[in-house]
Amino acid sequence: MQFVTFDLAYVQRLSAGDSDTERHFVAYFGELLGIKLRARVRSAYLVEEIRQEVFLRTFRLIRRPDGIRQPERLGPLVNSICDNVVLEFRRAGERDPAPMEESFDRRDDSADVETEMLSHESSTAVRHVLETLPQREQLLLRAIYFDDKKREQVCREQGVDREYLRVLLHRARLTFKDKYMQVIAK
């Protein structure tokens, strides 16, 4: 996967409904959201539900007249929307008890088993790659993406300002991406 920098022209094409740009957007963020959600949600069904809800909300926001004010921040925006949707799904799950499963209406879990195996393999690969990174990059990536710490808190812990944290995270993501691509290519 190649990381993308987003600009006003890209967001305008999305807003206008350009099908190639929409396909790119869904493919690009679909993979990233899948990785993030598989680490946070156990059900493959919920991963897909949440991913679709994130896309729906993002496209609604992009197509609003006041839309996106900072196109270069499209990635963090999608990430924030994803975090909010995950929280909403969790809250809804706490309020609505799961329906009781009827003994005569069993579903076939074989597809879920395969998805879980793939998810387990990718999470194992992610853990392996994280362990090979320099200590500071490990700390930053874990804090932001796994522990969901606020960037201000990470800035205080690392003794850096927000702009330099952005640079450090960018470097850490690039290093992670390179090593992850090597692992999955094997």
Buried (B, 14 or more C-beta within 10 A) or exposed (E): EEEEEBEEEBBBBBBEEBEEBBEBBBEBBBEBBBBBBBBBBEBBEBBBBBBBBBBEBBBEBBEEEEBBEEBEEBBEBBBEBBBEBBEEBEEEEEEEEEEEEEEEEEEEEEEBEEBBEEBEEBEEBBEEBBEBBEEEBBBBBEBBBBEEBEBEEBBEEBEBEEEEBBEBBEBBBEBBBEBBEEBEEE
